[in-house]
Amino acid sequence: MRFDWGPTGAARLSVRGGILVVVDVLSFTTSVGVAVERGTAVYPAAWGDARAGELAAREDAVLAVGRSEVTDTRPWSLSPASLRAAPAVPRLVLPSPNGSAIAAAARGSTVVAASLRNARVVGAWLAAAVAGGTRPVCVIAAGERWPDGSLRPALEDLLGAGAVLSALLAHAVGLVASPEADAARVLYEAHPEPSDAVRASASGLELVQAGFGADVEVAVEETGTAVPVLSDGAFRQASD
């Protein structure tokens, strides 16, 4: 088991035949889990890339808009609370600057979308996927971006990654963890209340102050049931 940050970490750890777990709690992977639970295939795309519209047209999919651009006729966005309330659609292109961009650029590995909401079921699925073999599991915390484009480590993603690693080890015995992966797991297990930490984190407070506190509450539910796996360009529920 390995752990790293952002697109550079994903590129460094992505191994053909391995499993790459992308964690973007606020809010891409949380939104993916909400949508996949409702039967929607979610296509990741880089934020601000005109090709997202082309992808939506090619796949006959709805293109999500920015949180502040939601209307009664376009209720699909990166907001997990809005996605839960919006009509379910068969296919959705969901751009984001962090988790979606990492997933869209991933090559060679099996890509899974994880968050605090679905960490338990993802951990159980991962344990079954690696049982009896040597497939590496690489968990990537997406993080945020500073104005200059550099990576801003995000506490919520570190906790989400730790939750996935903790759940995986609860179902699998004998896995070898890198020091970084073990540190993420220990932080999650030792924290008295991860949900409160996410609410009080810089990213959580930014969403609350922008009027999207409901998205933070969805992100800390820890009741997700979907295991979204990237297949044919879209996240869909993993097959057993």
C-alpha beads as a LAMMPS data file, in Angstrom:
LAMMPS data file: protein, C-alpha beads

240 atoms
239 bonds

1 atom types
1 bond types

-500.0 500.0 xlo xhi
-500.0 500.0 ylo yhi
-500.0 500.0 zlo zhi

Masses

1 110.0

Atoms # bond

1 1 1 0.000 0.000 0.000
2 1 1 1.329 3.421 -1.002
3 1 1 0.149 6.979 -0.400
4 1 1 0.953 10.252 -2.147
5 1 1 -0.469 13.617 -3.167
6 1 1 -1.900 15.156 -6.321
7 1 1 -1.403 14.459 -10.027
8 1 1 2.375 14.164 -9.725
9 1 1 2.036 11.557 -6.992
10 1 1 -0.547 9.705 -9.069
11 1 1 1.740 9.666 -12.110
12 1 1 4.645 8.471 -9.969
13 1 1 2.746 5.648 -8.268
14 1 1 0.449 4.526 -11.080
15 1 1 1.440 0.989 -12.028
16 1 1 0.016 -1.067 -14.853
17 1 1 -2.145 -3.718 -13.260
18 1 1 -2.246 -1.849 -9.946
19 1 1 -5.142 -0.039 -8.278
20 1 1 -5.132 3.760 -8.016
21 1 1 -7.552 5.140 -5.421
22 1 1 -8.347 8.844 -5.885
23 1 1 -9.592 10.727 -2.799
24 1 1 -11.098 14.209 -3.269
25 1 1 -13.507 14.611 -0.358
26 1 1 -14.559 18.213 -1.133
27 1 1 -15.943 17.371 -3.502
28 1 1 -15.252 15.309 -6.652
29 1 1 -15.110 11.763 -5.301
30 1 1 -17.942 12.436 -2.850
31 1 1 -20.052 13.632 -5.784
32 1 1 -19.068 10.602 -7.865
33 1 1 -20.214 8.292 -5.086
34 1 1 -23.562 10.093 -4.743
35 1 1 -24.169 9.948 -8.510
36 1 1 -23.093 6.311 -8.948
37 1 1 -25.385 5.286 -6.093
38 1 1 -28.225 6.681 -8.210
39 1 1 -27.197 4.697 -11.285
40 1 1 -25.340 7.505 -13.120
41 1 1 -22.160 6.828 -15.085
42 1 1 -19.747 9.684 -14.282
43 1 1 -17.135 10.766 -16.820
44 1 1 -14.193 12.683 -15.270
45 1 1 -12.761 15.683 -17.092
46 1 1 -10.221 18.390 -16.385
47 1 1 -11.603 21.682 -15.103
48 1 1 -11.885 24.468 -17.681
49 1 1 -11.123 22.128 -20.587
50 1 1 -13.281 22.692 -23.669
51 1 1 -12.984 18.990 -24.405
52 1 1 -15.408 18.318 -21.527
53 1 1 -18.220 19.649 -23.699
54 1 1 -17.045 17.524 -26.594
55 1 1 -16.981 14.483 -24.299
56 1 1 -20.545 15.183 -23.149
57 1 1 -21.747 15.462 -26.735
58 1 1 -19.942 12.295 -27.778
59 1 1 -21.324 10.251 -24.875
60 1 1 -24.797 11.834 -24.956
61 1 1 -24.161 12.936 -21.381
62 1 1 -25.124 15.929 -19.277
63 1 1 -22.249 18.361 -18.651
64 1 1 -22.098 19.517 -15.027
65 1 1 -21.791 23.247 -14.345
66 1 1 -20.019 25.139 -11.575
67 1 1 -21.696 25.283 -8.170
68 1 1 -22.646 28.938 -8.593
69 1 1 -24.049 28.289 -12.096
70 1 1 -26.754 25.832 -11.015
71 1 1 -30.253 26.657 -12.264
72 1 1 -33.605 24.889 -12.228
73 1 1 -32.885 23.567 -15.721
74 1 1 -29.178 22.801 -15.063
75 1 1 -29.089 21.397 -11.509
76 1 1 -26.074 19.123 -12.040
77 1 1 -22.784 20.376 -10.598
78 1 1 -19.784 19.402 -8.485
79 1 1 -22.005 19.903 -5.426
80 1 1 -22.923 16.490 -3.957
81 1 1 -25.953 18.008 -2.231
82 1 1 -27.212 19.400 -5.551
83 1 1 -26.564 16.086 -7.310
84 1 1 -28.575 14.258 -4.677
85 1 1 -31.526 16.606 -5.230
86 1 1 -31.276 16.771 -9.033
87 1 1 -32.998 14.282 -11.336
88 1 1 -30.809 11.230 -11.920
89 1 1 -29.352 11.057 -15.434
90 1 1 -27.794 8.056 -17.202
91 1 1 -24.477 9.811 -17.961
92 1 1 -22.784 12.866 -16.463
93 1 1 -19.509 14.620 -17.357
94 1 1 -18.165 16.007 -14.078
95 1 1 -15.128 18.314 -14.380
96 1 1 -13.101 19.336 -11.337
97 1 1 -9.671 20.921 -10.908
98 1 1 -8.291 18.160 -8.699
99 1 1 -9.768 14.667 -8.369
100 1 1 -11.468 14.618 -11.764
101 1 1 -8.326 15.790 -13.529
102 1 1 -6.259 13.072 -11.812
103 1 1 -8.769 10.364 -12.725
104 1 1 -9.097 11.572 -16.320
105 1 1 -5.321 11.439 -16.806
106 1 1 -4.750 8.049 -15.135
107 1 1 -3.317 5.337 -17.361
108 1 1 -2.733 1.626 -16.817
109 1 1 -4.166 1.263 -13.315
110 1 1 -7.653 0.368 -12.165
111 1 1 -8.998 3.713 -10.866
112 1 1 -11.378 3.888 -7.900
113 1 1 -13.123 7.000 -6.515
114 1 1 -13.086 7.043 -2.703
115 1 1 -14.093 9.490 0.003
116 1 1 -15.027 9.512 3.653
117 1 1 -18.582 8.593 2.604
118 1 1 -17.655 5.283 0.999
119 1 1 -14.270 4.446 2.575
120 1 1 -15.613 1.356 4.338
121 1 1 -17.099 -0.299 1.260
122 1 1 -14.117 0.698 -0.886
123 1 1 -11.756 -0.844 1.679
124 1 1 -13.700 -4.113 1.638
125 1 1 -13.728 -4.163 -2.175
126 1 1 -9.991 -3.469 -2.334
127 1 1 -9.278 -6.307 0.082
128 1 1 -11.140 -8.727 -2.174
129 1 1 -9.437 -7.323 -5.280
130 1 1 -5.915 -7.887 -3.946
131 1 1 -6.562 -11.143 -2.068
132 1 1 -4.024 -13.819 -2.901
133 1 1 -2.057 -11.622 -5.284
134 1 1 0.537 -8.900 -5.459
135 1 1 -1.437 -5.977 -6.942
136 1 1 -0.205 -2.710 -5.440
137 1 1 -2.768 -0.274 -4.025
138 1 1 -1.839 3.403 -4.368
139 1 1 -4.049 5.916 -2.549
140 1 1 -3.827 9.490 -3.837
141 1 1 -5.069 12.486 -1.860
142 1 1 -6.051 15.025 -4.501
143 1 1 -5.535 18.151 -2.410
144 1 1 -6.442 21.684 -3.465
145 1 1 -4.630 24.385 -5.457
146 1 1 -3.010 27.629 -4.397
147 1 1 -3.598 30.627 -6.723
148 1 1 -0.246 29.956 -8.414
149 1 1 -1.375 26.434 -9.309
150 1 1 0.816 24.629 -6.801
151 1 1 -0.554 21.844 -4.623
152 1 1 -2.252 22.788 -1.365
153 1 1 -2.440 19.679 0.860
154 1 1 -5.981 19.276 2.217
155 1 1 -6.747 17.752 5.607
156 1 1 -10.038 16.254 4.435
157 1 1 -8.260 14.289 1.700
158 1 1 -5.588 13.065 4.111
159 1 1 -8.316 11.833 6.462
160 1 1 -10.231 10.262 3.579
161 1 1 -7.125 8.436 2.392
162 1 1 -6.465 7.247 5.942
163 1 1 -10.050 5.987 6.202
164 1 1 -9.632 3.920 3.022
165 1 1 -6.325 2.452 4.209
166 1 1 -7.795 1.678 7.636
167 1 1 -10.786 -0.087 6.088
168 1 1 -8.555 -2.054 3.717
169 1 1 -6.391 -3.332 6.574
170 1 1 -9.508 -4.252 8.552
171 1 1 -10.405 -6.712 5.784
172 1 1 -6.959 -7.877 4.685
173 1 1 -4.084 -9.340 6.658
174 1 1 -0.406 -9.175 5.762
175 1 1 -0.425 -6.163 3.455
176 1 1 2.761 -4.099 3.507
177 1 1 2.233 -0.361 3.917
178 1 1 4.689 2.381 3.049
179 1 1 5.536 4.754 5.919
180 1 1 3.425 7.437 4.236
181 1 1 0.408 5.143 3.939
182 1 1 0.795 3.998 7.516
183 1 1 0.973 7.601 8.742
184 1 1 -2.264 8.495 6.918
185 1 1 -3.995 5.471 8.427
186 1 1 -2.757 6.240 11.946
187 1 1 -3.905 9.857 11.705
188 1 1 -7.426 8.801 10.730
189 1 1 -7.675 6.105 13.398
190 1 1 -6.299 8.387 16.115
191 1 1 -8.498 11.387 15.322
192 1 1 -11.366 11.662 17.835
193 1 1 -13.863 13.006 15.279
194 1 1 -12.803 13.202 11.614
195 1 1 -16.132 14.719 10.553
196 1 1 -15.631 17.716 12.847
197 1 1 -12.103 18.147 11.478
198 1 1 -13.474 18.299 7.921
199 1 1 -16.105 20.860 8.932
200 1 1 -13.416 23.033 10.550
201 1 1 -10.807 22.540 7.818
202 1 1 -9.810 25.345 5.462
203 1 1 -11.688 23.730 2.562
204 1 1 -14.744 23.018 4.697
205 1 1 -14.924 26.589 5.968
206 1 1 -14.503 27.948 2.439
207 1 1 -17.547 25.981 1.274
208 1 1 -19.615 27.001 4.285
209 1 1 -18.753 30.671 3.802
210 1 1 -19.673 30.382 0.124
211 1 1 -23.107 29.010 1.032
212 1 1 -22.393 25.337 0.321
213 1 1 -22.305 23.948 3.843
214 1 1 -24.682 21.157 2.777
215 1 1 -21.876 19.746 0.621
216 1 1 -19.654 19.393 3.679
217 1 1 -22.413 17.547 5.550
218 1 1 -22.845 15.081 2.678
219 1 1 -19.078 14.539 2.580
220 1 1 -18.852 13.485 6.252
221 1 1 -21.808 11.070 6.300
222 1 1 -19.667 7.882 6.060
223 1 1 -22.741 5.992 4.792
224 1 1 -21.891 5.587 1.099
225 1 1 -22.670 2.273 -0.601
226 1 1 -21.083 2.691 -4.048
227 1 1 -17.626 1.545 -5.156
228 1 1 -17.084 3.653 -8.292
229 1 1 -14.546 2.119 -10.675
230 1 1 -13.419 3.780 -13.908
231 1 1 -14.513 1.632 -16.856
232 1 1 -14.730 2.714 -20.512
233 1 1 -14.052 6.297 -19.489
234 1 1 -16.687 6.548 -16.755
235 1 1 -17.059 5.705 -13.088
236 1 1 -19.598 2.938 -12.592
237 1 1 -20.488 0.642 -9.735
238 1 1 -17.840 -2.083 -9.375
239 1 1 -18.877 -5.560 -10.357
240 1 1 -18.602 -8.193 -7.617

Bonds

1 1 1 2
2 1 2 3
3 1 3 4
4 1 4 5
5 1 5 6
6 1 6 7
7 1 7 8
8 1 8 9
9 1 9 10
10 1 10 11
11 1 11 12
12 1 12 13
13 1 13 14
14 1 14 15
15 1 15 16
16 1 16 17
17 1 17 18
18 1 18 19
19 1 19 20
20 1 20 21
21 1 21 22
22 1 22 23
23 1 23 24
24 1 24 25
25 1 25 26
26 1 26 27
27 1 27 28
28 1 28 29
29 1 29 30
30 1 30 31
31 1 31 32
32 1 32 33
33 1 33 34
34 1 34 35
35 1 35 36
36 1 36 37
37 1 37 38
38 1 38 39
39 1 39 40
40 1 40 41
41 1 41 42
42 1 42 43
43 1 43 44
44 1 44 45
45 1 45 46
46 1 46 47
47 1 47 48
48 1 48 49
49 1 49 50
50 1 50 51
51 1 51 52
52 1 52 53
53 1 53 54
54 1 54 55
55 1 55 56
56 1 56 57
57 1 57 58
58 1 58 59
59 1 59 60
60 1 60 61
61 1 61 62
62 1 62 63
63 1 63 64
64 1 64 65
65 1 65 66
66 1 66 67
67 1 67 68
68 1 68 69
69 1 69 70
70 1 70 71
71 1 71 72
72 1 72 73
73 1 73 74
74 1 74 75
75 1 75 76
76 1 76 77
77 1 77 78
78 1 78 79
79 1 79 80
80 1 80 81
81 1 81 82
82 1 82 83
83 1 83 84
84 1 84 85
85 1 85 86
86 1 86 87
87 1 87 88
88 1 88 89
89 1 89 90
90 1 90 91
91 1 91 92
92 1 92 93
93 1 93 94
94 1 94 95
95 1 95 96
96 1 96 97
97 1 97 98
98 1 98 99
99 1 99 100
100 1 100 101
101 1 101 102
102 1 102 103
103 1 103 104
104 1 104 105
105 1 105 106
106 1 106 107
107 1 107 108
108 1 108 109
109 1 109 110
110 1 110 111
111 1 111 112
112 1 112 113
113 1 113 114
114 1 114 115
115 1 115 116
116 1 116 117
117 1 117 118
118 1 118 119
119 1 119 120
120 1 120 121
121 1 121 122
122 1 122 123
123 1 123 124
124 1 124 125
125 1 125 126
126 1 126 127
127 1 127 128
128 1 128 129
129 1 129 130
130 1 130 131
131 1 131 132
132 1 132 133
133 1 133 134
134 1 134 135
135 1 135 136
136 1 136 137
137 1 137 138
138 1 138 139
139 1 139 140
140 1 140 141
141 1 141 142
142 1 142 143
143 1 143 144
144 1 144 145
145 1 145 146
146 1 146 147
147 1 147 148
148 1 148 149
149 1 149 150
150 1 150 151
151 1 151 152
152 1 152 153
153 1 153 154
154 1 154 155
155 1 155 156
156 1 156 157
157 1 157 158
158 1 158 159
159 1 159 160
160 1 160 161
161 1 161 162
162 1 162 163
163 1 163 164
164 1 164 165
165 1 165 166
166 1 166 167
167 1 167 168
168 1 168 169
169 1 169 170
170 1 170 171
171 1 171 172
172 1 172 173
173 1 173 174
174 1 174 175
175 1 175 176
176 1 176 177
177 1 177 178
178 1 178 179
179 1 179 180
180 1 180 181
181 1 181 182
182 1 182 183
183 1 183 184
184 1 184 185
185 1 185 186
186 1 186 187
187 1 187 188
188 1 188 189
189 1 189 190
190 1 190 191
191 1 191 192
192 1 192 193
193 1 193 194
194 1 194 195
195 1 195 196
196 1 196 197
197 1 197 198
198 1 198 199
199 1 199 200
200 1 200 201
201 1 201 202
202 1 202 203
203 1 203 204
204 1 204 205
205 1 205 206
206 1 206 207
207 1 207 208
208 1 208 209
209 1 209 210
210 1 210 211
211 1 211 212
212 1 212 213
213 1 213 214
214 1 214 215
215 1 215 216
216 1 216 217
217 1 217 218
218 1 218 219
219 1 219 220
220 1 220 221
221 1 221 222
222 1 222 223
223 1 223 224
224 1 224 225
225 1 225 226
226 1 226 227
227 1 227 228
228 1 228 229
229 1 229 230
230 1 230 231
231 1 231 232
232 1 232 233
233 1 233 234
234 1 234 235
235 1 235 236
236 1 236 237
237 1 237 238
238 1 238 239
239 1 239 240
